[in-house]
Amino acid sequence: MSKIDKLIEKLRNNPRNILDKYELEYIWGKGDHLNVRHPKINYILIIPAHKPIQPIYTIKLLKMIDEISGE
């Protein structure tokens, strides 16, 4: 299993642990959307809280984590 596959599996199991690990700030926005941001990045990622989460939002979150990690 690749590094990304493991991260996606962790996100599925408990997304808040991943958000806390990378010090991402998250608050509930309008309706049922989650706003995710980090002080190092100047944009906010808005994720709808519908299940299942569409793959594009997982990809965007992974890109955000890569930016924070410096990869």
Backbone bond lengths (Angstrom), bond angles and torsions (degrees), N, CA, C in turn:
res aa  C-N    CA-C-N  psi(-1)  N-CA   C-N-CA  omega(-1)  CA-C   N-CA-C  phi
1 M - - - 1.448 - - 1.535 108.27 -
2 S 1.321 116.39 131.69 1.463 120.33 -177.27 1.526 110.77 -77.46
3 K 1.323 115.40 169.20 1.455 122.41 -179.94 1.538 110.87 -58.94
4 I 1.318 117.01 -42.97 1.462 121.10 -179.02 1.524 110.11 -67.27
5 D 1.329 117.42 -40.85 1.465 120.56 178.34 1.532 110.94 -60.87
6 K 1.329 116.56 -40.87 1.463 120.24 178.66 1.531 110.67 -64.82
7 L 1.333 116.63 -41.71 1.458 120.54 179.48 1.523 111.20 -64.84
8 I 1.313 116.72 -41.99 1.463 120.40 178.46 1.527 110.09 -63.59
9 E 1.317 117.16 -40.04 1.459 120.48 178.04 1.532 110.65 -63.40
10 K 1.337 116.75 -41.02 1.463 120.15 177.30 1.525 110.80 -64.28
11 L 1.324 116.60 -39.18 1.460 120.39 177.73 1.521 110.65 -61.50
12 R 1.313 116.12 -41.01 1.466 119.56 179.46 1.521 111.77 -65.83
13 N 1.327 116.46 -38.19 1.457 120.60 -176.89 1.526 112.63 -73.86
14 N 1.321 117.78 -44.35 1.460 120.97 -178.64 1.529 109.23 -159.37
15 P 1.335 117.84 89.00 1.461 120.75 -175.34 1.518 114.22 -62.97
16 R 1.322 118.77 -29.37 1.470 119.91 -177.36 1.522 111.72 -66.80
17 N 1.347 118.30 -32.46 1.458 120.36 177.76 1.529 110.76 -62.05
18 I 1.329 117.04 -41.72 1.462 120.96 179.47 1.524 109.96 -67.05
19 L 1.315 117.30 -43.17 1.459 120.59 -179.85 1.523 110.11 -62.64
20 D 1.323 117.79 -41.08 1.462 121.06 178.82 1.530 111.33 -68.37
21 K 1.305 117.39 -38.15 1.463 121.59 -178.49 1.527 111.52 -60.25
22 Y 1.312 117.12 -39.91 1.465 121.11 -179.02 1.525 112.03 -95.76
23 E 1.335 116.73 13.58 1.457 123.82 177.48 1.525 112.66 54.99
24 L 1.319 115.07 37.35 1.456 120.38 176.43 1.530 108.48 -82.05
25 E 1.319 115.22 135.12 1.458 120.11 177.24 1.519 107.47 -90.75
26 Y 1.305 116.87 134.48 1.453 119.72 179.94 1.524 109.40 -136.84
27 I 1.319 114.64 135.06 1.458 121.07 176.76 1.521 107.99 -137.87
28 W 1.306 115.41 153.68 1.450 119.10 176.22 1.511 108.42 -76.81
29 G 1.321 115.46 129.29 1.450 121.58 179.32 1.515 110.42 -95.13
30 K 1.302 114.52 -151.47 1.454 120.73 179.91 1.529 109.96 -66.02
31 G 1.318 116.14 134.56 1.457 119.34 178.73 1.513 111.15 66.03
32 D 1.313 115.57 -129.76 1.467 120.22 -177.64 1.526 111.37 -113.94
33 H 1.325 116.38 46.33 1.454 121.89 178.41 1.529 109.41 -111.10
34 L 1.314 115.26 143.51 1.452 122.26 178.35 1.517 108.14 -105.10
35 N 1.331 117.33 126.46 1.459 122.35 177.64 1.526 108.31 -98.24
36 V 1.322 116.84 124.01 1.459 122.44 -177.33 1.522 108.36 -118.97
37 R 1.344 115.92 130.80 1.465 119.37 177.80 1.522 109.74 -148.15
38 H 1.336 114.40 167.78 1.452 122.06 179.38 1.526 107.56 -144.78
39 P 1.327 118.40 142.61 1.472 120.38 -177.90 1.538 114.56 -59.00
40 K 1.325 118.19 -27.73 1.465 121.23 -179.25 1.529 112.66 -76.08
41 I 1.314 117.61 -15.74 1.462 122.13 -173.61 1.524 109.33 -117.69
42 N 1.331 117.06 137.68 1.464 119.95 -176.26 1.524 113.57 -97.60
43 Y 1.290 118.89 35.46 1.462 120.50 172.62 1.528 109.14 -142.70
44 I 1.308 115.16 161.41 1.459 122.19 178.97 1.529 107.97 -112.48
45 L 1.302 116.52 130.94 1.452 121.91 176.31 1.532 108.02 -94.00
46 I 1.315 116.41 122.48 1.460 121.43 -179.91 1.528 107.93 -104.68
47 I 1.330 115.10 120.71 1.468 121.26 -176.44 1.523 108.81 -117.84
48 P 1.333 118.03 121.58 1.468 119.12 174.49 1.528 109.71 -68.91
49 A 1.307 115.78 141.57 1.465 120.38 -175.49 1.521 112.66 -91.61
50 H 1.310 117.36 26.61 1.464 120.72 176.75 1.523 108.89 -79.12
51 K 1.313 115.99 144.69 1.463 119.41 176.51 1.505 108.30 -105.75
52 P 1.281 120.78 139.65 1.464 125.88 -7.15 1.524 111.20 -76.05
53 I 1.319 115.53 151.87 1.466 121.30 178.30 1.521 107.68 -71.75
54 Q 1.317 116.19 132.25 1.460 120.41 -179.53 1.525 109.98 -65.73
55 P 1.320 117.57 144.64 1.469 121.78 -176.91 1.526 114.02 -57.01
56 I 1.323 118.64 -30.48 1.464 120.24 -178.24 1.527 111.36 -61.07
57 Y 1.336 117.56 -34.59 1.460 120.31 -179.65 1.531 111.18 -73.36
58 T 1.313 116.77 -33.88 1.463 120.09 174.95 1.516 110.05 -65.97
59 I 1.320 116.74 -41.80 1.468 121.33 178.82 1.527 110.10 -63.06
60 K 1.328 117.28 -44.03 1.463 120.94 179.61 1.526 110.83 -63.64
61 L 1.333 117.38 -39.89 1.456 120.60 178.26 1.524 110.77 -66.10
62 L 1.327 117.62 -40.17 1.465 120.82 177.38 1.526 111.22 -63.93
63 K 1.335 117.47 -38.62 1.467 120.69 176.77 1.519 110.47 -64.21
64 M 1.330 116.58 -39.66 1.463 120.94 177.87 1.529 110.21 -62.50
65 I 1.326 116.90 -43.94 1.467 121.33 178.84 1.531 109.92 -63.79
66 D 1.328 118.38 -39.68 1.458 121.08 176.97 1.521 111.41 -62.11
67 E 1.326 117.74 -40.28 1.473 121.10 177.90 1.523 110.87 -63.10
68 I 1.317 116.29 -41.13 1.463 120.45 179.90 1.527 110.53 -66.67
69 S 1.326 115.71 -41.28 1.472 120.92 -177.86 1.521 112.39 -74.39
70 G 1.329 116.48 -16.31 1.451 120.48 -179.09 1.514 113.52 83.88
71 E 1.321 116.72 21.43 1.476 120.48 -179.68 1.491 110.87 -92.25
